[in-house]
């Protein structure tokens, strides 16, 4: 059974700080790892990673995957209050058609 | 382009009743997935449909069922509701590539079900 563990469970930072969110996984036949941001209801897509060592970047957010050590990190630099959300990590295996989600990291950014 | 639309947004039922939730995917998306989100268990996969066929099912009892119509709209049904079925039910659509993998999911706002 596929498994995804995220850490920390929650964290509180101040605007301008840099944060690193962690995601480790166990999956039988890895296809991809995805990051989502959930503010109120609908999770919104951030990144999809399939190859080790290649950083994906979008503005202040970046993510990288290590397929040897089975983990990924999501970095947010110069955090803003609008970054406050639950960040979800999910993996997809080669059987496809479903994602296994971690429990999420709740980030609160204080002014 | 309209996003994923779920109805109803909120509903309250009592134990033993049944409920049907509806999901309209993004136009052109043929894959629809359903997830249950609870504070204790997080997001858990229920099932996925592609071209009216259920391709995968999560570890939920048979009380949870779904279907997809020819226009890709999907419904899920929960019969004999239990208190533990109270959750946010999220529908997501995607446009799988040739490999028919899930790829990026586009989520709806969800249907929040409360069972009393």
Boltz contact constraints between the chains, C-beta under 6 A:
constraints:
  - contact:
      token1: [A, 31]
      token2: [B, 101]
      max_distance: 6.0
  - contact:
      token1: [A, 41]
      token2: [B, 109]
      max_distance: 6.0
  - contact:
      token1: [A, 41]
      token2: [B, 110]
      max_distance: 6.0
  - contact:
      token1: [A, 42]
      token2: [B, 107]
      max_distance: 6.0
  - contact:
      token1: [A, 42]
      token2: [B, 109]
      max_distance: 6.0
  - contact:
      token1: [A, 43]
      token2: [B, 107]
      max_distance: 6.0
  - contact:
      token1: [A, 45]
      token2: [B, 104]
      max_distance: 6.0
  - contact:
      token1: [A, 48]
      token2: [B, 104]
      max_distance: 6.0
  - contact:
      token1: [A, 92]
      token2: [B, 102]
      max_distance: 6.0
  - contact:
      token1: [A, 96]
      token2: [B, 101]
      max_distance: 6.0
  - contact:
      token1: [A, 96]
      token2: [B, 102]
      max_distance: 6.0
  - contact:
      token1: [A, 97]
      token2: [B, 48]
      max_distance: 6.0
  - contact:
      token1: [A, 97]
      token2: [B, 55]
      max_distance: 6.0
  - contact:
      token1: [A, 97]
      token2: [B, 56]
      max_distance: 6.0
  - contact:
      token1: [A, 97]
      token2: [B, 102]
      max_distance: 6.0
  - contact:
      token1: [A, 98]
      token2: [B, 45]
      max_distance: 6.0
  - contact:
      token1: [A, 98]
      token2: [B, 48]
      max_distance: 6.0
  - contact:
      token1: [A, 98]
      token2: [B, 56]
      max_distance: 6.0
  - contact:
      token1: [A, 101]
      token2: [B, 42]
      max_distance: 6.0
  - contact:
      token1: [A, 101]
      token2: [B, 43]
      max_distance: 6.0
  - contact:
      token1: [A, 103]
      token2: [B, 42]
      max_distance: 6.0
